[in-house]
Amino acid sequence: MSTFHLKISTPDGLLFDGEVERIRARMIDGDVCLLAHHADYVSAVGAGEAAIALPDGQVKRAACIGGMLSVINGEVRLIATTFEWAEDIDRERAKSALERAEAKLADASLSKEEHRLAESAKRRAQVRLSIPQA
């Protein structure tokens, strides 16, 4: 299968820079799967699993939340707000974050902004917990 160059970065720096066979990630309007020779494309990243198929047959999975994905002249760049490889996800911490968010959401006196922030925290924790362990 043909490969293409992929760079993945976050505000913390470059996380991946290499050849891949495909990347599948959640955009704000659904999942997208990119292969070599994809047309130019730009989209906002949603919250979900990203799966990168490497030329050796290995598939690396990650929690990917927010950012932008672009394909320009065959070069694919994923600039994510949050990107955590499956093996780096602290599942106990994510479970605790989910419990805290759910407890906060049970409070009927939350302002709209507090409710929105608690919903976001809940969604981030759910995404992290949905990624299969490496």
C-alpha positions in Angstrom: 0.0 0.0 0.0 1.2 3.5 -0.7 2.4 5.7 2.1 2.4 9.5 2.8 4.1 11.8 5.3 2.3 12.6 8.5 3.2 15.1 11.2 1.3 15.2 14.5 1.9 18.0 16.9 0.3 19.5 20.0 1.1 22.7 21.9 3.7 20.5 23.8 5.6 19.7 20.5 6.0 17.2 17.7 4.6 13.8 18.6 5.0 11.9 15.3 6.8 12.6 12.1 6.9 9.8 9.6 5.4 7.7 6.8 2.0 6.1 7.3 -0.5 4.1 5.2 -3.6 5.8 6.6 -4.9 7.9 9.4 -8.5 7.8 10.7 -9.6 10.5 13.0 -12.8 12.2 14.2 -13.6 15.5 12.7 -16.3 17.8 14.0 -18.7 16.4 11.3 -17.7 12.7 11.5 -14.8 10.4 11.0 -12.4 10.8 8.1 -9.9 8.2 6.8 -7.0 9.6 4.7 -4.9 7.5 2.3 -2.0 8.4 0.1 -2.9 10.8 -2.8 -5.8 12.3 -0.9 -7.2 15.6 -2.3 -6.3 18.7 -0.4 -8.5 18.9 2.7 -8.8 21.0 5.9 -11.1 20.3 8.8 -11.5 21.0 12.5 -10.8 18.0 14.7 -13.6 16.7 17.0 -13.1 14.4 20.0 -12.5 10.7 19.4 -10.0 8.0 18.5 -7.2 8.5 16.0 -5.8 5.4 14.4 -2.6 5.5 12.4 -1.6 2.5 10.2 2.2 2.2 9.9 3.9 0.6 6.9 5.0 -2.4 9.1 1.3 -3.3 9.7 1.2 -1.9 13.2 -1.8 0.4 14.1 -1.2 3.0 16.7 -4.3 4.4 18.5 -4.7 7.6 20.4 -7.2 9.9 22.1 -7.4 13.0 19.9 -9.4 16.1 21.0 -9.6 19.3 19.2 -7.4 21.0 16.6 -7.0 21.0 12.8 -6.2 18.4 10.2 -4.9 19.4 6.8 -3.8 17.7 3.6 -1.8 20.1 1.4 0.1 18.7 -1.6 0.1 15.3 -0.1 1.5 16.4 3.2 -0.8 15.6 6.1 -0.6 17.6 9.4 -2.6 17.0 12.5 -2.3 19.8 15.0 -4.2 18.6 18.0 -5.2 20.4 21.2 -4.9 17.0 23.0 -3.3 13.9 21.6 -2.4 10.9 23.8 -1.2 7.5 22.6 -3.2 4.6 24.0 -0.2 3.5 26.1 0.2 6.9 27.7 -3.4 7.3 28.8 -3.8 7.2 32.6 -7.0 5.2 32.8 -7.4 5.7 36.6 -7.0 9.4 36.2 -9.6 9.4 33.4 -12.1 7.4 35.5 -11.7 9.9 38.3 -12.1 12.8 35.9 -15.3 11.2 34.6 -16.7 10.7 38.1 -15.9 14.3 39.1 -17.6 15.6 35.9 -20.7 13.5 36.4 -20.9 14.6 40.0 -20.6 18.2 39.0 -23.3 17.8 36.3 -25.7 16.5 38.9 -25.6 19.9 40.6 -28.7 21.7 39.4 -27.3 25.1 40.5 -24.5 25.2 37.8 -24.3 28.2 35.6 -24.4 27.6 31.8 -20.7 28.1 31.6 -20.0 25.7 34.5 -22.3 23.1 32.9 -20.5 23.5 29.5 -17.1 23.1 31.2 -18.3 20.0 33.1 -19.7 18.5 29.9 -16.4 19.1 28.1 -14.5 17.4 31.0 -16.9 14.5 30.8 -16.4 14.1 27.1 -12.6 14.2 27.3 -12.6 11.5 30.0 -15.0 9.4 27.9 -12.8 9.7 24.8 -9.7 8.6 26.8 -11.5 5.6 28.3 -12.9 4.6 24.9 -9.4 4.0 23.4 -8.4 0.3 23.5 -5.4 -0.3 25.6 -2.2 -1.0 23.8 
